[in-house]
């Protein structure tokens, strides 16, 4: 891992302990876990035993009602059941966008379902196989129009990295595909540190929505043991900061002046597209690249928190708090900033999902789903792929408190 992509220091010992044990036991039959445990080194076995003892003394504080409730657990299970029942024989939910299919994989991984194992293991494996089988010889993970090259590629690479980090038995196909995908991201970075929609290297990248996809993919790959050139991360960090846009000041003003005025990350470097989604994307980028103390984060978070506080009442029609793309990054920005920000706002998003989930037990095509639409409009994916996108993102958000994903792990500090 490069110097600018360091893990965020842990803020909760109990959550670290819970994560360690859950990673080994969740969704796994006892005998499978014992076999896996027996194959580990003695130091790891002793460490896990000591963690288990510690967990027993602080289990009550490992997670609170503010994160997981019986209602949210039921909503999550209904969502995953919808994904499993409506996946289709090819495993792609009628979508040829590998990025969308990968969100289906992510939803299951977020709740601890490993490829080929456990309740939804077959569904995870089918979707993962669809993504890997459709990887191009170059490593590109896109079979849709070339204008969606780096959207699909970035999101898919991120999910493959998470799958690699959660797979206890080596998967050579997954490892090779992930390595090739990572090289595509490195080789297509533009001269200004950004990326274009198409998998090509240009002098200038296009917009922030592309950078955040690759930022998460790079972080995911490094978490899984892959090396990323330091210059790639440095260039990307500088590029992200160029998307910050002050509301009432000259963009060329000094940082000291910019700190005193409202602002947020925007879609374009020259301003325009100062949306909730872009505010969240800028925060996620800087957090994934280890820039936790950047003052631009708090400025953009003000925009995001205000939007959460102003959400209308949910409707029982599968509507998400925001469109799926915005919700995906907004929830991660909230989690990464953590502390009181997460503690106070996450329950609002969680309870919104519970109240808006489609409930129609007699209709498998709808029961338990959400769709790519937001409380204030938005959403760009329709039909079954739109239901896949909305439901997968909703399940991901509901499962975040489990901290099963490597990207959500609060790691040990030296």
C-alpha positions in Angstrom: 0.0 0.0 0.0 1.3 3.4 -0.9 2.0 6.1 1.7 -1.0 8.2 0.7 -3.4 5.3 0.9 -3.1 4.5 4.6 -5.9 2.9 6.6 -7.9 5.2 8.8 -7.1 4.8 12.4 -9.6 2.8 14.4 -12.0 4.6 16.7 -13.7 1.6 18.3 -11.9 -1.4 19.8 -15.2 -3.3 20.2 -16.0 -2.8 16.5 -12.5 -4.1 15.5 -13.0 -7.2 17.7 -16.5 -7.9 16.4 -15.2 -7.5 12.8 -12.4 -10.0 13.4 -14.7 -12.7 14.6 -17.5 -12.0 12.2 -15.2 -12.3 9.2 -14.4 -15.9 10.3 -17.8 -17.0 11.4 -20.6 -15.2 9.5 -22.7 -17.2 7.1 -20.5 -20.2 7.7 -21.5 -23.5 9.2 -19.6 -24.3 12.4 -17.6 -27.2 10.9 -16.4 -25.0 8.0 -15.3 -22.3 10.4 -13.4 -24.8 12.6 -11.6 -26.3 9.5 -10.6 -22.8 8.4 -9.6 -21.9 11.9 -7.4 -25.0 12.3 -5.5 -24.1 9.1 -4.4 -20.8 10.4 -1.0 -20.2 12.0 -0.7 -20.5 15.8 -0.2 -16.8 16.2 -3.4 -16.0 14.4 -5.3 -18.7 16.4 -4.0 -17.3 19.6 -4.9 -13.7 18.5 -8.4 -14.7 17.6 -8.8 -16.6 20.9 -7.8 -13.5 22.8 -10.1 -11.3 20.7 -12.9 -13.7 21.5 -12.3 -13.4 25.2 -12.2 -9.7 24.9 -15.4 -9.7 22.8 -17.3 -11.6 25.5 -16.6 -8.8 27.9 -17.6 -5.9 25.6 -20.1 -7.6 23.3 -22.9 -5.4 24.5 -21.1 -2.3 23.2 -20.0 -3.7 19.9 -22.9 -2.2 18.1 -25.9 -0.2 19.3 -29.5 0.0 18.5 -28.7 3.2 16.6 -27.1 1.0 13.9 -29.0 -2.3 13.6 -32.6 -2.9 14.6 -34.9 -6.0 14.2 -36.7 -4.0 11.5 -33.6 -3.1 9.6 -32.4 -6.7 9.7 -35.7 -7.9 8.3 -35.6 -5.3 5.6 -32.1 -6.4 4.6 -33.1 -10.0 4.5 -36.1 -9.2 2.3 -33.8 -7.2 0.0 -31.3 -10.0 -0.4 -34.1 -12.5 -1.0 -35.4 -10.2 -3.8 -31.9 -10.1 -5.4 -31.6 -13.9 -5.2 -35.0 -14.6 -6.6 -34.8 -12.1 -9.4 -31.2 -12.6 -10.5 -31.9 -14.7 -13.6 -30.0 -17.8 -14.9 -27.1 -15.7 -16.2 -26.6 -14.0 -12.9 -26.9 -10.5 -14.2 -30.4 -9.2 -13.5 -31.0 -8.6 -17.2 -28.2 -6.0 -17.2 -25.1 -5.9 -19.4 -23.5 -3.2 -17.2 -20.9 -5.0 -15.2 -20.8 -2.2 -12.7 -24.5 -2.8 -11.9 -24.1 -6.5 -11.7 -21.2 -5.9 -9.3 -23.4 -3.9 -7.0 -25.5 -7.1 -6.7 -22.3 -8.9 -5.6 -21.6 -6.1 -3.2 -25.0 -6.3 -1.5 -24.4 -10.0 -0.6 -20.8 -9.5 0.4 -21.9 -6.7 2.7 -24.0 -9.1 4.7 -21.2 -11.7 4.9 -22.3 -14.0 2.1 -19.2 -15.5 0.5 -19.0 -16.8 -3.1 -20.3 -20.4 -3.3 -21.0 -20.6 0.5 -23.8 -20.0 2.8 -27.5 -19.0 2.2 -26.8 -16.8 -0.9 -23.4 -18.2 -1.9 -24.7 -19.5 -5.2 -26.2 -16.1 -6.1 -22.9 -14.4 -5.3 -20.9 -16.9 -7.4 -23.2 -16.5 -10.4 -22.9 -12.7 -10.4 -19.2 -12.8 -9.8 -18.7 -15.4 -12.6 -20.7 -13.1 -15.0 -18.4 -10.2 -14.3 -15.2 -12.3 -14.5 -16.3 -14.2 -17.6 -17.0 -10.9 -19.4 -13.6 -9.3 -18.6 -11.8 -8.4 -21.8 -8.3 -9.6 -22.5 -7.0 -6.1 -21.9 -8.5 -6.3 -18.4 -11.3 -3.9 -19.1 -14.6 -4.7 -17.3 -17.1 -3.3 -19.7 -19.2 -4.9 -22.4 -21.7 -2.0 -22.8 -21.0 1.1 -24.9 -17.5 2.4 -24.7 -18.8 5.6 -23.1 -19.4 3.6 -20.0 -16.0 2.0 -19.9 -14.6 3.5 -16.7 -17.9 3.7 -14.8 -18.4 0.0 -15.2 -14.7 -0.8 -14.8 -14.2 1.3 -11.7 -17.2 0.0 -9.8 -16.5 -3.6 -10.9 -12.8 -3.4 -9.9 -13.8 -2.1 -6.5 -16.2 -5.0 -5.9 -13.7 -7.6 -7.1 -11.2 -6.2 -4.6 -13.7 -6.6 -1.8 -14.5 -10.2 -2.9 -10.8 -11.0 -3.0 -10.4 -9.7 0.5 -13.3 -11.8 1.8 -12.5 -15.1 0.0 -10.8 -17.5 2.4 -9.8 -20.0 -0.4 -7.6 -18.6 -3.2 -9.5 -17.9 -6.5 -7.0 -17.7 -9.2 -9.5 -16.3 -11.8 -10.5 -13.6 -9.4 -6.9 -12.7 -8.6 -5.8 -12.5 -12.2 -8.9 -10.5 -13.3 -8.4 -8.0 -10.5 -4.7 -7.5 -11.3 -5.5 -6.8 -14.9 -8.3 -4.5 -14.0 -6.0 -2.5 -11.7 -3.5 -2.1 -14.5 -6.2 -0.6 -16.8 -6.9 2.1 -14.1 -3.2 2.9 -13.7 -2.6 3.0 -17.5 -5.6 5.1 -18.4 -5.0 7.9 -15.8 -4.9 11.2 -17.6 -2.1 13.6 -17.4 -4.0 15.8 -14.9 -4.6 12.9 -12.6 -8.2 12.2 -13.6 -9.9 9.7 -16.0 -12.0 9.8 -19.1 -15.3 8.0 -19.7 -13.5 5.8 -22.2 -10.5 3.6 -21.3 -7.9 5.8 -22.8 -5.2 8.2 -21.6 -5.8 11.8 -22.4 -4.3 15.1 -21.3 -7.3 15.9 -19.1 -9.8 13.8 -17.3 -13.5 14.4 -17.6 -15.2 14.9 -14.2 -15.3 14.0 -10.5 -17.8 11.1 -11.0 -15.1 9.2 -12.8 -12.4 9.9 -10.3 -14.4 8.5 -7.3 -15.0 5.2 -9.1 -11.3 4.7 -9.6 -10.4 6.0 -6.2 -12.5 3.3 -4.5 -11.1 0.6 -6.9 -7.5 1.6 -6.1 -8.1 1.5 -2.4 -9.9 -1.8 -2.7 -7.1 -3.3 -4.6 -4.4 -2.1 -2.1 -6.5 -3.5 0.7 -6.3 -6.9 -1.1 -2.5 -6.7 -1.3 -1.9 -5.1 -4.7 0.6 -2.3 -5.1 -0.4 1.0 -6.6 2.3 3.4 -7.8 2.6 6.4 -5.4 2.6 8.8 -8.3 -0.9 7.6 -9.4 -2.3 8.4 -5.9 -0.5 11.8 -5.7 -1.9 12.9 -9.1 -5.4 11.7 -8.2 -5.4 13.6 -4.9 -4.3 16.9 -6.6 -7.0 16.3 -9.3 -9.8 15.8 -6.7 -8.9 19.1 -5.0 -9.3 20.9 -8.3 -13.0 20.1 -8.2 -13.7 22.0 -5.0 -15.8 25.1 -5.7 -16.3 28.0 -3.3 -19.8 29.4 -3.1 -19.0 33.0 -2.3 -15.3 33.5 -3.1 -12.9 33.6 -6.0 -11.7 30.1 -6.7 -8.2 31.5 -7.1 -8.3 32.8 -3.5 -5.8 31.5 -0.9 -6.7 28.5 1.1 -7.0 30.6 4.2 -9.7 32.7 2.5 -11.5 29.6 1.0 -11.8 28.1 4.5 -13.9 31.0 5.6 -16.6 30.7 2.9 -19.1 27.9 2.1 -18.3 25.5 -0.7 -18.3 21.9 -1.9 -17.0 19.6 -4.5 -18.5 20.0 -8.0 -18.9 17.8 -11.1 -16.6 20.0 -13.2 -13.4 21.9 -12.4 -14.8 25.1 -13.6 -17.9 24.9 -11.5 -21.3 23.5 -12.3 -22.9 20.4 -10.9 -22.5 21.3 -7.3 -24.8 18.4 -6.3 -25.2 16.3 -3.2 -23.7 13.4 -5.1 -20.6 15.4 -6.0 -20.2 16.7 -2.4 -20.2 13.1 -1.2 -17.9 11.9 -4.0 -15.2 14.4 -3.2 -15.3 13.4 0.5 -15.1 9.7 -0.4 -12.1 10.3 -2.7 -10.1 12.2 -0.2 -10.9 9.7 2.5 -10.0 6.7 0.4 -6.7 8.4 -0.4 -5.9 9.0 3.2 -6.5 12.7 3.3 -8.7 12.6 6.4 -7.9 16.1 7.7 -8.5 18.0 4.4 -10.7 21.0 5.2 -12.7 20.5 2.0 -14.3 17.4 3.6 -16.1 19.3 6.4 -17.3 21.9 3.9 -18.9 19.3 1.6 -20.3 17.4 4.6 -22.3 20.4 5.6 -24.1 20.2 2.2 -24.7 16.4 2.7 -25.9 16.7 6.3 -28.4 19.4 5.4 -29.8 17.3 2.6 -30.3 14.4 5.0 -32.0 16.6 7.5 -34.4 17.9 4.9 -35.5 14.6 3.5 -39.3 14.3 3.0 -41.4 11.6 4.5 -40.8 8.2 2.9 -43.3 6.5 0.7 -43.9 2.7 0.6 -43.0 2.5 -3.1 -39.3 1.5 -3.2 -38.1 5.1 -3.3 -34.6 5.7 -1.9 -33.7 8.7 0.2 -31.6 9.9 -2.8 -31.1 8.4 -6.3 -29.0 5.2 -6.1 -25.7 6.8 -7.3 -26.0 9.6 -4.7 -27.1 7.3 -1.9 -24.2 4.9 -2.6 -21.6 7.7 -2.0 -23.5 9.7 0.6 -23.7 6.7 2.9 -20.0 6.0 2.5 -19.0 9.6 3.1 -21.1 9.5 6.3 -19.5 6.3 7.5 -15.9 7.5 6.7 -16.3 10.7 8.6 -17.8 8.7 11.4 -18.3 9.9 15.0 -21.4 11.8 15.9 -22.0 12.5 12.1 -22.5 8.8 11.5 -24.3 8.1 14.9 -26.9 10.8 14.3 -27.6 10.6 10.6 -27.3 6.9 9.8 -30.5 6.0 11.7 -32.4 8.5 9.5 -31.2 6.8 6.3 -31.7 3.3 7.8 -35.3 4.1 8.9 -36.1 5.7 5.6 -35.2 2.5 3.8 -37.3 0.4 6.2 -40.3 2.7 5.6 -39.9 2.9 1.8 -39.2 -0.8 0.9 -41.7 -2.4 -1.4 -43.9 -4.9 0.5 -46.0 -7.2 -1.5 -45.5 -10.8 -0.3 -47.6 -12.3 -3.1 -45.4 -10.6 -5.8 -41.9 -11.9 -5.9 -41.0 -9.4 -8.7 -41.6 -6.5 -6.3 -41.6 -7.7 -2.7 -38.5 -6.5 -0.8 -37.1 -4.2 -3.5 -36.2 -0.6 -4.0 -35.6 1.3 -7.2 -33.2 3.8 -8.6 -35.1 6.9 -7.7 -34.7 9.5 -5.1 -37.1 11.2 -2.7 -36.6 14.5 -4.6 -36.5 12.9 -8.0 -33.5 11.6 -10.0 -32.4 8.1 -10.9 -31.1 7.1 -14.3 -31.5 3.4 -14.5 -35.0 1.9 -15.2 -36.5 -1.6 -15.4 -35.0 -4.6 -13.8 -31.5 -3.1 -13.8 -32.9 -0.1 -12.0 -34.4 -2.3 -9.4 -31.1 -4.2 -9.1 -29.3 -0.9 -8.6 -31.7 0.5 -6.0 -32.1 -2.8 -4.1 -28.3 -3.5 -4.0 -27.4 -0.1 -2.8 -30.2 -0.2 -0.1 -28.9 -3.6 1.1 -25.3 -2.3 1.1 -26.4 0.6 3.3 -28.4 -1.6 5.7 -25.5 -4.0 6.0 -22.8 -1.4 6.6 -23.0 -1.6 10.4 -21.9 -5.3 10.2 -18.5 -4.1 8.8 -17.9 -7.3 6.9 -16.4 -5.6 3.9 -12.6 -4.9 4.0 -13.3 -1.3 2.9 -15.4 -0.9 6.1 -13.1 -2.6 8.5 -11.6 -0.5 11.2 -8.1 -1.8 11.1 -5.6 -2.3 13.9 -3.2 0.5 14.4 0.6 0.0 14.9 
